[in-house]
Amino acid sequence: MRTLTVAGIQIKSDNGEPERNLRDAERFVAEAADRGAELVLCPEFLATGYVYEPSIWQAGEPRGGLTENWLAKMARRHGVYIGATYLEADGEDFFNTFTLMRPDGAVAGRVRKLSLPAFEGWFFKSSDGPKFIDTDIGRIGVGICNDNN
């Protein structure tokens, strides 16, 4: 049986400060990789912070935007699988999207959040697409926050 070392990192993500939040997370990713992590998982809305008001839409980014570029850079730099969610802007719709990058910096897969409790549905859409990503290290099941209920 194969052993997989997984790290979950947590930082204080300030609302409206995506570049700073990503920069602040870099040292935790480096530490996780230095300790042997092969899979590094970052907090929900790592870059944007988590605020429920119309200003959140200003933090929306397309696929291949700020967060995914940062994830690709961290994956290549540290040779790890790494994932985080971001507010994906897709046309006029917004999704809470988890992207997992492979160690070479390529997208391993994406999962959009399904279960939107209370007022989350006012700010982004639900998606019932697949909730797993197949990788070289195995099938990764993805439950974003309330999806785990």
N, CA, C and O atoms as a GROMACS GRO file, in nm:
protein
  596
    1MET      N    1   0.084  -0.118   0.000
    1MET     CA    2   0.000   0.000   0.000
    1MET      C    3   0.089   0.125   0.000
    1MET      O    4   0.188   0.131   0.072
    2ARG      N    5   0.052   0.222  -0.081
    2ARG     CA    6   0.126   0.347  -0.092
    2ARG      C    7   0.084   0.443   0.017
    2ARG      O    8  -0.034   0.450   0.053
    3THR      N    9   0.179   0.518   0.071
    3THR     CA   10   0.151   0.622   0.168
    3THR      C   11   0.158   0.757   0.097
    3THR      O   12   0.250   0.782   0.019
    4LEU      N   13   0.062   0.842   0.123
    4LEU     CA   14   0.056   0.975   0.064
    4LEU      C   15   0.062   1.077   0.176
    4LEU      O   16  -0.018   1.073   0.269
    5THR      N   17   0.157   1.169   0.166
    5THR     CA   18   0.168   1.275   0.265
    5THR      C   19   0.091   1.397   0.214
    5THR      O   20   0.119   1.450   0.107
    6VAL      N   21  -0.008   1.439   0.294
    6VAL     CA   22  -0.096   1.550   0.259
    6VAL      C   23  -0.078   1.662   0.361
    6VAL      O   24  -0.065   1.636   0.480
    7ALA      N   25  -0.078   1.785   0.313
    7ALA     CA   26  -0.070   1.902   0.402
    7ALA      C   27  -0.188   1.994   0.374
    7ALA      O   28  -0.222   2.020   0.258
    8GLY      N   29  -0.248   2.041   0.480
    8GLY     CA   30  -0.349   2.146   0.469
    8GLY      C   31  -0.290   2.272   0.528
    8GLY      O   32  -0.243   2.272   0.642
    9ILE      N   33  -0.292   2.379   0.450
    9ILE     CA   34  -0.239   2.505   0.503
    9ILE      C   35  -0.355   2.599   0.535
    9ILE      O   36  -0.463   2.588   0.478
   10GLN      N   37  -0.331   2.690   0.628
   10GLN     CA   38  -0.431   2.788   0.666
   10GLN      C   39  -0.362   2.921   0.686
   10GLN      O   40  -0.262   2.931   0.757
   11ILE      N   41  -0.416   3.023   0.622
   11ILE     CA   42  -0.365   3.159   0.643
   11ILE      C   43  -0.485   3.250   0.669
   11ILE      O   44  -0.600   3.211   0.649
   12LYS      N   45  -0.456   3.370   0.714
   12LYS     CA   46  -0.559   3.473   0.726
   12LYS      C   47  -0.568   3.539   0.588
   12LYS      O   48  -0.475   3.607   0.546
   13SER      N   49  -0.680   3.520   0.520
   13SER     CA   50  -0.701   3.583   0.389
   13SER      C   51  -0.780   3.710   0.408
   13SER      O   52  -0.896   3.708   0.450
   14ASP      N   53  -0.717   3.822   0.377
   14ASP     CA   54  -0.784   3.951   0.390
   14ASP      C   55  -0.869   3.977   0.267
   14ASP      O   56  -0.823   3.959   0.154
   15ASN      N   57  -0.994   4.020   0.288
   15ASN     CA   58  -1.084   4.050   0.178
   15ASN      C   59  -1.025   4.158   0.089
   15ASN      O   60  -0.975   4.260   0.137
   16GLY      N   61  -1.030   4.135  -0.042
   16GLY     CA   62  -0.985   4.234  -0.138
   16GLY      C   63  -0.834   4.246  -0.152
   16GLY      O   64  -0.787   4.343  -0.210
   17GLU      N   65  -0.757   4.151  -0.100
   17GLU     CA   66  -0.611   4.156  -0.106
   17GLU      C   67  -0.554   4.028  -0.168
   17GLU      O   68  -0.471   3.962  -0.106
   18PRO      N   69  -0.596   3.990  -0.290
   18PRO     CA   70  -0.557   3.860  -0.344
   18PRO      C   71  -0.406   3.842  -0.362
   18PRO      O   72  -0.353   3.736  -0.328
   19GLU      N   73  -0.337   3.940  -0.412
   19GLU     CA   74  -0.193   3.925  -0.433
   19GLU      C   75  -0.120   3.904  -0.301
   19GLU      O   76  -0.032   3.819  -0.291
   20ARG      N   77  -0.156   3.982  -0.201
   20ARG     CA   78  -0.092   3.969  -0.069
   20ARG      C   79  -0.125   3.834  -0.006
   20ARG      O   80  -0.038   3.769   0.051
   21ASN      N   81  -0.251   3.792  -0.017
   21ASN     CA   82  -0.290   3.663   0.041
   21ASN      C   83  -0.212   3.549  -0.022
   21ASN      O   84  -0.165   3.460   0.049
   22LEU      N   85  -0.196   3.550  -0.153
   22LEU     CA   86  -0.119   3.445  -0.220
   22LEU      C   87   0.028   3.452  -0.180
   22LEU      O   88   0.090   3.348  -0.154
   23ARG      N   89   0.082   3.570  -0.175
   23ARG     CA   90   0.222   3.586  -0.132
   23ARG      C   91   0.242   3.534   0.010
   23ARG      O   92   0.341   3.467   0.039
   24ASP      N   93   0.147   3.564   0.099
   24ASP     CA   94   0.157   3.517   0.237
   24ASP      C   95   0.149   3.364   0.247
   24ASP      O   96   0.208   3.306   0.338
   25ALA      N   97   0.078   3.301   0.156
   25ALA     CA   98   0.063   3.155   0.159
   25ALA      C   99   0.187   3.082   0.108
   25ALA      O  100   0.204   2.964   0.138
   26GLU      N  101   0.272   3.149   0.034
   26GLU     CA  102   0.387   3.082  -0.028
   26GLU      C  103   0.478   3.014   0.073
   26GLU      O  104   0.527   2.904   0.047
   27ARG      N  105   0.502   3.077   0.187
   27ARG     CA  106   0.593   3.016   0.285
   27ARG      C  107   0.534   2.888   0.345
   27ARG      O  108   0.608   2.797   0.381
   28PHE      N  109   0.402   2.882   0.355
   28PHE     CA  110   0.337   2.762   0.408
   28PHE      C  111   0.344   2.647   0.308
   28PHE      O  112   0.362   2.532   0.345
   29VAL      N  113   0.329   2.680   0.180
   29VAL     CA  114   0.343   2.578   0.075
   29VAL      C  115   0.486   2.525   0.075
   29VAL      O  116   0.507   2.404   0.067
   30ALA      N  117   0.583   2.614   0.085
   30ALA     CA  118   0.724   2.573   0.088
   30ALA      C  119   0.751   2.483   0.208
   30ALA      O  120   0.818   2.381   0.196
   31GLU      N  121   0.698   2.520   0.324
   31GLU     CA  122   0.720   2.439   0.444
   31GLU      C  123   0.656   2.301   0.428
   31GLU      O  124   0.715   2.200   0.467
   32ALA      N  125   0.536   2.297   0.373
   32ALA     CA  126   0.468   2.168   0.352
   32ALA      C  127   0.550   2.079   0.259
   32ALA      O  128   0.567   1.960   0.286
   33ALA      N  129   0.600   2.136   0.151
   33ALA     CA  130   0.682   2.058   0.058
   33ALA      C  131   0.812   2.013   0.124
   33ALA      O  132   0.854   1.899   0.106
   34ASP      N  133   0.874   2.101   0.199
   34ASP     CA  134   0.998   2.065   0.270
   34ASP      C  135   0.976   1.952   0.369
   34ASP      O  136   1.068   1.875   0.396
   35ARG      N  137   0.855   1.940   0.422
   35ARG     CA  138   0.823   1.834   0.517
   35ARG      C  139   0.774   1.706   0.448
   35ARG      O  140   0.734   1.610   0.513
   36GLY      N  141   0.778   1.707   0.314
   36GLY     CA  142   0.747   1.586   0.240
   36GLY      C  143   0.606   1.575   0.184
   36GLY      O  144   0.568   1.469   0.135
   37ALA      N  145   0.528   1.682   0.192
   37ALA     CA  146   0.393   1.676   0.137
   37ALA      C  147   0.397   1.655  -0.014
   37ALA      O  148   0.477   1.716  -0.084
   38GLU      N  149   0.311   1.568  -0.060
   38GLU     CA  150   0.294   1.546  -0.204
   38GLU      C  151   0.168   1.614  -0.255
   38GLU      O  152   0.157   1.645  -0.373
   39LEU      N  153   0.074   1.637  -0.164
   39LEU     CA  154  -0.053   1.703  -0.194
   39LEU      C  155  -0.071   1.813  -0.091
   39LEU      O  156  -0.073   1.787   0.029
   40VAL      N  157  -0.085   1.937  -0.140
   40VAL     CA  158  -0.103   2.053  -0.052
   40VAL      C  159  -0.240   2.114  -0.082
   40VAL      O  160  -0.271   2.146  -0.196
   41LEU      N  161  -0.320   2.128   0.022
   41LEU     CA  162  -0.454   2.183   0.007
   41LEU      C  163  -0.463   2.317   0.079
   41LEU      O  164  -0.422   2.330   0.194
   42CYS      N  165  -0.516   2.415   0.009
   42CYS     CA  166  -0.526   2.552   0.060
   42CYS      C  167  -0.671   2.582   0.097
   42CYS      O  168  -0.762   2.511   0.054
   43PRO      N  169  -0.692   2.686   0.176
   43PRO     CA  170  -0.827   2.718   0.222
   43PRO      C  171  -0.919   2.766   0.109
   43PRO      O  172  -0.875   2.812   0.004
   44GLU      N  173  -1.048   2.753   0.137
   44GLU     CA  174  -1.150   2.802   0.045
   44GLU      C  175  -1.132   2.953   0.027
   44GLU      O  176  -1.112   3.026   0.123
   45PHE      N  177  -1.140   2.997  -0.098
   45PHE     CA  178  -1.124   3.138  -0.136
   45PHE      C  179  -0.994   3.196  -0.078
   45PHE      O  180  -0.993   3.305  -0.022
   46LEU      N  181  -0.887   3.121  -0.093
   46LEU     CA  182  -0.755   3.161  -0.044
   46LEU      C  183  -0.719   3.303  -0.084
   46LEU      O  184  -0.681   3.384   0.001
   47ALA      N  185  -0.730   3.335  -0.212
   47ALA     CA  186  -0.683   3.466  -0.260
   47ALA      C  187  -0.779   3.580  -0.226
   47ALA      O  188  -0.734   3.689  -0.191
   48THR      N  189  -0.908   3.555  -0.235
   48THR     CA  190  -1.004   3.665  -0.227
   48THR      C  191  -1.046   3.702  -0.087
   48THR      O  192  -1.091   3.814  -0.062
   49GLY      N  193  -1.033   3.608   0.006
   49GLY     CA  194  -1.101   3.627   0.133
   49GLY      C  195  -1.246   3.585   0.112
   49GLY      O  196  -1.283   3.541   0.003
   50TYR      N  197  -1.328   3.597   0.214
   50TYR     CA  198  -1.463   3.542   0.208
   50TYR      C  199  -1.560   3.645   0.261
   50TYR      O  200  -1.579   3.657   0.382
   51VAL      N  201  -1.622   3.718   0.172
   51VAL     CA  202  -1.717   3.823   0.211
   51VAL      C  203  -1.844   3.807   0.128
   51VAL      O  204  -1.838   3.784   0.007
   52TYR      N  205  -1.959   3.820   0.192
   52TYR     CA  206  -2.086   3.810   0.121
   52TYR      C  207  -2.146   3.949   0.104
   52TYR      O  208  -2.228   3.993   0.184
   53GLU      N  209  -2.105   4.014   0.000
   53GLU     CA  210  -2.161   4.142  -0.041
   53GLU      C  211  -2.125   4.158  -0.188
   53GLU      O  212  -2.033   4.092  -0.236
   54PRO      N  213  -2.192   4.244  -0.260
   54PRO     CA  214  -2.168   4.256  -0.404
   54PRO      C  215  -2.022   4.281  -0.443
   54PRO      O  216  -1.983   4.249  -0.556
   55SER      N  217  -1.942   4.336  -0.354
   55SER     CA  218  -1.801   4.360  -0.388
   55SER      C  219  -1.726   4.230  -0.416
   55SER      O  220  -1.620   4.234  -0.479
   56ILE      N  221  -1.779   4.115  -0.372
   56ILE     CA  222  -1.710   3.988  -0.398
   56ILE      C  223  -1.697   3.963  -0.548
   56ILE      O  224  -1.601   3.899  -0.591
   57TRP      N  225  -1.791   4.012  -0.626
   57TRP     CA  226  -1.786   3.987  -0.770
   57TRP      C  227  -1.664   4.053  -0.836
   57TRP      O  228  -1.620   4.011  -0.943
   58GLN      N  229  -1.610   4.156  -0.772
   58GLN     CA  230  -1.489   4.219  -0.825
   58GLN      C  231  -1.370   4.124  -0.816
   58GLN      O  232  -1.270   4.142  -0.887
   59ALA      N  233  -1.380   4.024  -0.729
   59ALA     CA  234  -1.271   3.928  -0.710
   59ALA      C  235  -1.282   3.808  -0.804
   59ALA      O  236  -1.195   3.722  -0.805
   60GLY      N  237  -1.389   3.802  -0.884
   60GLY     CA  238  -1.405   3.692  -0.977
   60GLY      C  239  -1.292   3.690  -1.078
   60GLY      O  240  -1.246   3.794  -1.125
   61GLU      N  241  -1.247   3.570  -1.112
   61GLU     CA  242  -1.138   3.555  -1.209
   61GLU      C  243  -1.172   3.441  -1.305
   61GLU      O  244  -1.240   3.346  -1.267
   62PRO      N  245  -1.123   3.451  -1.428
   62PRO     CA  246  -1.148   3.343  -1.523
   62PRO      C  247  -1.055   3.225  -1.495
   62PRO      O  248  -0.960   3.237  -1.418
   63ARG      N  249  -1.084   3.112  -1.556
   63ARG     CA  250  -0.990   3.001  -1.552
   63ARG      C  251  -0.859   3.051  -1.610
   63ARG      O  252  -0.858   3.127  -1.707
   64GLY      N  253  -0.749   3.009  -1.551
   64GLY     CA  254  -0.619   3.058  -1.595
   64GLY      C  255  -0.585   3.196  -1.542
   64GLY      O  256  -0.492   3.260  -1.590
   65GLY      N  257  -0.661   3.242  -1.442
   65GLY     CA  258  -0.638   3.373  -1.383
   65GLY      C  259  -0.536   3.369  -1.271
   65GLY      O  260  -0.453   3.279  -1.263
   66LEU      N  261  -0.543   3.469  -1.185
   66LEU     CA  262  -0.445   3.489  -1.078
   66LEU      C  263  -0.424   3.365  -0.992
   66LEU      O  264  -0.310   3.322  -0.973
   67THR      N  265  -0.531   3.306  -0.940
   67THR     CA  266  -0.517   3.192  -0.849
   67THR      C  267  -0.461   3.070  -0.921
   67THR      O  268  -0.369   3.006  -0.870
   68GLU      N  269  -0.514   3.038  -1.037
   68GLU     CA  270  -0.463   2.921  -1.108
   68GLU      C  271  -0.318   2.940  -1.152
   68GLU      O  272  -0.240   2.844  -1.150
   69ASN      N  273  -0.280   3.060  -1.190
   69ASN     CA  274  -0.139   3.086  -1.224
   69ASN      C  275  -0.050   3.068  -1.102
   69ASN      O  276   0.059   3.012  -1.113
   70TRP      N  277  -0.096   3.114  -0.987
   70TRP     CA  278  -0.020   3.098  -0.863
   70TRP      C  279  -0.007   2.949  -0.828
   70TRP      O  280   0.101   2.903  -0.793
   71LEU      N  281  -0.117   2.875  -0.838
   71LEU     CA  282  -0.113   2.732  -0.810
   71LEU      C  283  -0.013   2.661  -0.902
   71LEU      O  284   0.064   2.576  -0.856
   72ALA      N  285  -0.013   2.696  -1.030
   72ALA     CA  286   0.080   2.634  -1.125
   72ALA      C  287   0.225   2.664  -1.087
   72ALA      O  288   0.312   2.577  -1.094
   73LYS      N  289   0.250   2.788  -1.048
   73LYS     CA  290   0.385   2.827  -1.007
   73LYS      C  291   0.430   2.751  -0.884
   73LYS      O  292   0.543   2.703  -0.877
   74MET      N  293   0.340   2.739  -0.784
   74MET     CA  294   0.375   2.666  -0.662
   74MET      C  295   0.396   2.517  -0.690
   74MET      O  296   0.488   2.456  -0.635
   75ALA      N  297   0.314   2.460  -0.776
   75ALA     CA  298   0.327   2.318  -0.810
   75ALA      C  299   0.462   2.291  -0.875
   75ALA      O  300   0.532   2.198  -0.836
   76ARG      N  301   0.500   2.373  -0.973
   76ARG     CA  302   0.629   2.356  -1.041
   76ARG      C  303   0.746   2.381  -0.947
   76ARG      O  304   0.842   2.304  -0.945
   77ARG      N  305   0.737   2.486  -0.869
   77ARG     CA  306   0.847   2.523  -0.780
   77ARG      C  307   0.875   2.414  -0.677
   77ARG      O  308   0.991   2.386  -0.645
   78HIS      N  309   0.769   2.353  -0.624
   78HIS     CA  310   0.785   2.259  -0.514
   78HIS      C  311   0.762   2.112  -0.552
   78HIS      O  312   0.779   2.023  -0.469
   79GLY      N  313   0.724   2.088  -0.678
   79GLY     CA  314   0.703   1.951  -0.723
   79GLY      C  315   0.591   1.879  -0.652
   79GLY      O  316   0.603   1.761  -0.620
   80VAL      N  317   0.480   1.951  -0.625
   80VAL     CA  318   0.367   1.894  -0.551
   80VAL      C  319   0.237   1.911  -0.630
   80VAL      O  320   0.227   1.994  -0.720
   81TYR      N  321   0.139   1.831  -0.593
   81TYR     CA  322   0.002   1.859  -0.631
   81TYR      C  323  -0.045   1.966  -0.533
   81TYR      O  324  -0.018   1.957  -0.414
   82ILE      N  325  -0.116   2.066  -0.584
   82ILE     CA  326  -0.165   2.172  -0.496
   82ILE      C  327  -0.300   2.220  -0.547
   82ILE      O  328  -0.322   2.235  -0.667
   83GLY      N  329  -0.391   2.245  -0.451
   83GLY     CA  330  -0.524   2.290  -0.489
   83GLY      C  331  -0.579   2.396  -0.397
   83GLY      O  332  -0.543   2.405  -0.280
   84ALA      N  333  -0.667   2.477  -0.454
   84ALA     CA  334  -0.737   2.582  -0.379
   84ALA      C  335  -0.865   2.617  -0.454
   84ALA      O  336  -0.878   2.588  -0.573
   85THR      N  337  -0.958   2.681  -0.384
   85THR     CA  338  -1.076   2.732  -0.453
   85THR      C  339  -1.057   2.881  -0.480
   85THR      O  340  -0.980   2.950  -0.415
   86TYR      N  341  -1.132   2.925  -0.579
   86TYR     CA  342  -1.136   3.067  -0.613
   86TYR      C  343  -1.274   3.098  -0.668
   86TYR      O  344  -1.350   3.008  -0.701
   87LEU      N  345  -1.307   3.226  -0.677
   87LEU     CA  346  -1.434   3.268  -0.733
   87LEU      C  347  -1.418   3.275  -0.885
   87LEU      O  348  -1.364   3.371  -0.939
   88GLU      N  349  -1.465   3.170  -0.952
   88GLU     CA  350  -1.450   3.162  -1.097
   88GLU      C  351  -1.560   3.244  -1.166
   88GLU      O  352  -1.678   3.224  -1.141
   89ALA      N  353  -1.518   3.335  -1.252
   89ALA     CA  354  -1.610   3.412  -1.334
   89ALA      C  355  -1.618   3.343  -1.470
   89ALA      O  356  -1.519   3.330  -1.541
   90ASP      N  357  -1.740   3.299  -1.504
   90ASP     CA  358  -1.763   3.228  -1.630
   90ASP      C  359  -1.880   3.295  -1.698
   90ASP      O  360  -1.996   3.265  -1.668
   91GLY      N  361  -1.851   3.386  -1.790
   91GLY     CA  362  -1.957   3.466  -1.850
   91GLY      C  363  -2.020   3.554  -1.745
   91GLY      O  364  -1.950   3.630  -1.677
   92GLU      N  365  -2.152   3.545  -1.730
   92GLU     CA  366  -2.222   3.624  -1.628
   92GLU      C  367  -2.238   3.548  -1.498
   92GLU      O  368  -2.298   3.599  -1.403
   93ASP      N  369  -2.185   3.426  -1.492
   93ASP     CA  370  -2.200   3.341  -1.374
   93ASP      C  371  -2.072   3.335  -1.292
   93ASP      O  372  -1.962   3.354  -1.345
   94PHE      N  373  -2.087   3.308  -1.162
   94PHE     CA  374  -1.975   3.292  -1.070
   94PHE      C  375  -1.989   3.157  -1.002
   94PHE      O  376  -2.100   3.115  -0.968
   95PHE      N  377  -1.876   3.088  -0.982
   95PHE     CA  378  -1.873   2.958  -0.917
   95PHE      C  379  -1.762   2.955  -0.814
   95PHE      O  380  -1.661   3.023  -0.829
   96ASN      N  381  -1.781   2.877  -0.709
   96ASN     CA  382  -1.676   2.849  -0.612
   96ASN      C  383  -1.606   2.725  -0.667
   96ASN      O  384  -1.655   2.613  -0.652
   97THR      N  385  -1.491   2.745  -0.729
   97THR     CA  386  -1.423   2.640  -0.806
   97THR      C  387  -1.292   2.599  -0.740
   97THR      O  388  -1.209   2.684  -0.707
   98PHE      N  389  -1.275   2.469  -0.721
   98PHE     CA  390  -1.149   2.412  -0.673
   98PHE      C  391  -1.069   2.367  -0.794
   98PHE      O  392  -1.120   2.294  -0.879
   99THR      N  393  -0.944   2.410  -0.802
   99THR     CA  394  -0.853   2.364  -0.907
   99THR      C  395  -0.736   2.293  -0.842
   99THR      O  396  -0.678   2.343  -0.746
  100LEU      N  397  -0.703   2.177  -0.896
  100LEU     CA  398  -0.588   2.099  -0.852
  100LEU      C  399  -0.485   2.101  -0.964
  100LEU      O  400  -0.515   2.066  -1.078
  101MET      N  401  -0.362   2.141  -0.930
  101MET     CA  402  -0.251   2.143  -1.025
  101MET      C  403  -0.160   2.024  -1.002
  101MET      O  404  -0.137   1.982  -0.888
  102ARG      N  405  -0.107   1.970  -1.111
  102ARG     CA  406  -0.009   1.862  -1.104
  102ARG      C  407   0.129   1.923  -1.076
  102ARG      O  408   0.147   2.044  -1.089
  103PRO      N  409   0.226   1.841  -1.036
  103PRO     CA  410   0.360   1.892  -1.006
  103PRO      C  411   0.427   1.963  -1.124
  103PRO      O  412   0.519   2.043  -1.104
  104ASP      N  413   0.383   1.935  -1.247
  104ASP     CA  414   0.440   2.005  -1.363
  104ASP      C  415   0.371   2.137  -1.391
  104ASP      O  416   0.406   2.207  -1.486
  105GLY      N  417   0.271   2.173  -1.308
  105GLY     CA  418   0.201   2.299  -1.324
  105GLY      C  419   0.080   2.294  -1.414
  105GLY      O  420   0.016   2.396  -1.438
  106ALA      N  421   0.047   2.175  -1.465
  106ALA     CA  422  -0.072   2.160  -1.549
  106ALA      C  423  -0.194   2.133  -1.463
  106ALA      O  424  -0.183   2.080  -1.352
  107VAL      N  425  -0.310   2.169  -1.513
  107VAL     CA  426  -0.434   2.145  -1.440
  107VAL      C  427  -0.463   1.996  -1.437
  107VAL      O  428  -0.472   1.931  -1.541
  108ALA      N  429  -0.476   1.941  -1.316
  108ALA     CA  430  -0.516   1.801  -1.300
  108ALA      C  431  -0.668   1.790  -1.311
  108ALA      O  432  -0.720   1.691  -1.362
  109GLY      N  433  -0.739   1.892  -1.262
  109GLY     CA  434  -0.885   1.893  -1.270
  109GLY      C  435  -0.944   2.006  -1.190
  109GLY      O  436  -0.878   2.073  -1.112
  110ARG      N  437  -1.074   2.024  -1.213
  110ARG     CA  438  -1.149   2.129  -1.143
  110ARG      C  439  -1.281   2.071  -1.094
  110ARG      O  440  -1.339   1.983  -1.156
  111VAL      N  441  -1.326   2.122  -0.980
  111VAL     CA  442  -1.456   2.085  -0.922
  111VAL      C  443  -1.524   2.213  -0.878
  111VAL      O  444  -1.463   2.297  -0.811
  112ARG      N  445  -1.650   2.227  -0.915
  112ARG     CA  446  -1.729   2.342  -0.870
  112ARG      C  447  -1.818   2.298  -0.753
  112ARG      O  448  -1.871   2.187  -0.750
  113LYS      N  449  -1.833   2.389  -0.657
  113LYS     CA  450  -1.913   2.361  -0.537
  113LYS      C  451  -2.059   2.337  -0.575
  113LYS      O  452  -2.115   2.405  -0.662
  114LEU      N  453  -2.119   2.240  -0.508
  114LEU     CA  454  -2.259   2.204  -0.532
  114LEU      C  455  -2.353   2.266  -0.429
  114LEU      O  456  -2.448   2.335  -0.466
  115SER      N  457  -2.326   2.241  -0.301
  115SER     CA  458  -2.420   2.275  -0.195
  115SER      C  459  -2.395   2.417  -0.145
  115SER      O  460  -2.294   2.446  -0.081
  116LEU      N  461  -2.490   2.505  -0.175
  116LEU     CA  462  -2.475   2.646  -0.138
  116LEU      C  463  -2.572   2.679  -0.024
  116LEU      O  464  -2.689   2.706  -0.049
  117PRO      N  465  -2.524   2.677   0.101
  117PRO     CA  466  -2.612   2.703   0.214
  117PRO      C  467  -2.649   2.852   0.223
  117PRO      O  468  -2.574   2.940   0.182
  118ALA      N  469  -2.765   2.875   0.279
  118ALA     CA  470  -2.814   3.010   0.310
  118ALA      C  471  -2.797   3.104   0.193
  118ALA      O  472  -2.850   3.079   0.084
  119PHE      N  473  -2.724   3.210   0.213
  119PHE     CA  474  -2.714   3.318   0.116
  119PHE      C  475  -2.605   3.299   0.012
  119PHE      O  476  -2.592   3.385  -0.076
  120GLU      N  477  -2.526   3.191   0.016
  120GLU     CA  478  -2.423   3.171  -0.086
  120GLU      C  479  -2.482   3.170  -0.226
  120GLU      O  480  -2.419   3.217  -0.320
  121GLY      N  481  -2.603   3.117  -0.239
  121GLY     CA  482  -2.670   3.111  -0.368
  121GLY      C  483  -2.701   3.248  -0.427
  121GLY      O  484  -2.730   3.258  -0.546
  122TRP      N  485  -2.696   3.351  -0.347
  122TRP     CA  486  -2.715   3.486  -0.398
  122TRP      C  487  -2.591   3.536  -0.469
  122TRP      O  488  -2.597   3.630  -0.548
  123PHE      N  489  -2.476   3.473  -0.441
  123PHE     CA  490  -2.350   3.525  -0.492
  123PHE      C  491  -2.284   3.436  -0.596
  123PHE      O  492  -2.210   3.487  -0.681
  124PHE      N  493  -2.307   3.306  -0.592
  124PHE     CA  494  -2.255   3.220  -0.697
  124PHE      C  495  -2.346   3.102  -0.720
  124PHE      O  496  -2.434   3.071  -0.639
  125LYS      N  497  -2.323   3.035  -0.835
  125LYS     CA  498  -2.410   2.926  -0.878
  125LYS      C  499  -2.360   2.792  -0.827
  125LYS      O  500  -2.242   2.774  -0.796
  126SER      N  501  -2.452   2.700  -0.819
  126SER     CA  502  -2.424   2.562  -0.782
  126SER      C  503  -2.388   2.483  -0.908
  126SER      O  504  -2.428   2.520  -1.019
  127SER      N  505  -2.313   2.375  -0.890
  127SER     CA  506  -2.279   2.288  -1.002
  127SER      C  507  -2.282   2.144  -0.956
  127SER      O  508  -2.224   2.109  -0.854
  128ASP      N  509  -2.350   2.060  -1.033
  128ASP     CA  510  -2.359   1.919  -0.994
  128ASP      C  511  -2.262   1.831  -1.074
  128ASP      O  512  -2.284   1.711  -1.085
  129GLY      N  513  -2.158   1.890  -1.130
  129GLY     CA  514  -2.058   1.812  -1.204
  129GLY      C  515  -1.983   1.715  -1.114
  129GLY      O  516  -2.009   1.710  -0.994
  130PRO      N  517  -1.891   1.638  -1.171
  130PRO     CA  518  -1.813   1.541  -1.093
  130PRO      C  519  -1.742   1.606  -0.974
  130PRO      O  520  -1.698   1.721  -0.981
  131LYS      N  521  -1.731   1.529  -0.866
  131LYS     CA  522  -1.669   1.579  -0.742
  131LYS      C  523  -1.541   1.503  -0.711
  131LYS      O  524  -1.508   1.482  -0.594
  132PHE      N  525  -1.470   1.461  -0.814
  132PHE     CA  526  -1.342   1.392  -0.797
  132PHE      C  527  -1.250   1.428  -0.912
  132PHE      O  528  -1.294   1.472  -1.018
  133ILE      N  529  -1.120   1.408  -0.888
  133ILE     CA  530  -1.017   1.432  -0.988
  133ILE      C  531  -0.926   1.312  -0.988
  133ILE      O  532  -0.869   1.276  -0.884
  134ASP      N  533  -0.910   1.248  -1.103
  134ASP     CA  534  -0.818   1.135  -1.115
  134ASP      C  535  -0.677   1.187  -1.139
  134ASP      O  536  -0.655   1.271  -1.226
  135THR      N  537  -0.581   1.136  -1.060
  135THR     CA  538  -0.442   1.180  -1.070
  135THR      C  539  -0.349   1.059  -1.066
  135THR      O  540  -0.394   0.946  -1.046
  136ASP      N  541  -0.220   1.084  -1.084
  136ASP     CA  542  -0.119   0.979  -1.072
  136ASP      C  543  -0.107   0.928  -0.929
  136ASP      O  544  -0.056   0.818  -0.906
  137ILE      N  545  -0.152   1.008  -0.832
  137ILE     CA  546  -0.142   0.965  -0.692
  137ILE      C  547  -0.275   0.906  -0.643
  137ILE      O  548  -0.288   0.872  -0.525
  138GLY      N  549  -0.371   0.893  -0.732
  138GLY     CA  550  -0.500   0.835  -0.698
  138GLY      C  551  -0.615   0.928  -0.728
  138GLY      O  552  -0.595   1.041  -0.775
  139ARG      N  553  -0.734   0.880  -0.702
  139ARG     CA  554  -0.855   0.960  -0.722
  139ARG      C  555  -0.871   1.051  -0.601
  139ARG      O  556  -0.873   1.004  -0.487
  140ILE      N  557  -0.882   1.180  -0.626
  140ILE     CA  558  -0.897   1.280  -0.520
  140ILE      C  559  -1.043   1.323  -0.516
  140ILE      O  560  -1.093   1.385  -0.610
  141GLY      N  561  -1.112   1.291  -0.406
  141GLY     CA  562  -1.248   1.337  -0.388
  141GLY      C  563  -1.245   1.479  -0.335
  141GLY      O  564  -1.167   1.511  -0.246
  142VAL      N  565  -1.330   1.565  -0.390
  142VAL     CA  566  -1.331   1.706  -0.353
  142VAL      C  567  -1.466   1.742  -0.294
  142VAL      O  568  -1.570   1.732  -0.360
  143GLY      N  569  -1.465   1.786  -0.167
  143GLY     CA  570  -1.584   1.837  -0.102
  143GLY      C  571  -1.555   1.977  -0.056
  143GLY      O  572  -1.474   1.998   0.035
  144ILE      N  573  -1.619   2.074  -0.116
  144ILE     CA  574  -1.595   2.214  -0.080
  144ILE      C  575  -1.695   2.254   0.029
  144ILE      O  576  -1.814   2.264   0.003
  145CYS      N  577  -1.644   2.275   0.148
  145CYS     CA  578  -1.722   2.323   0.262
  145CYS      C  579  -1.851   2.243   0.281
  145CYS      O  580  -1.845   2.126   0.320
  146ASN      N  581  -1.965   2.303   0.256
  146ASN     CA  582  -2.094   2.239   0.282
  146ASN      C  583  -2.119   2.117   0.192
  146ASN      O  584  -2.209   2.038   0.222
  147ASP      N  585  -2.043   2.100   0.086
  147ASP     CA  586  -2.056   1.979   0.004
  147ASP      C  587  -2.027   1.854   0.087
  147ASP      O  588  -2.073   1.745   0.052
  148ASN      N  589  -1.953   1.869   0.195
  148ASN     CA  590  -1.917   1.755   0.278
  148ASN      C  591  -2.032   1.708   0.366
  148ASN      O  592  -2.022   1.602   0.429
  149ASN      N  593  -2.139   1.782   0.372
  149ASN     CA  594  -2.256   1.738   0.448
  149ASN      C  595  -2.333   1.642   0.364
  149ASN      O  596  -2.436   1.591   0.407
   0.00000   0.00000   0.00000
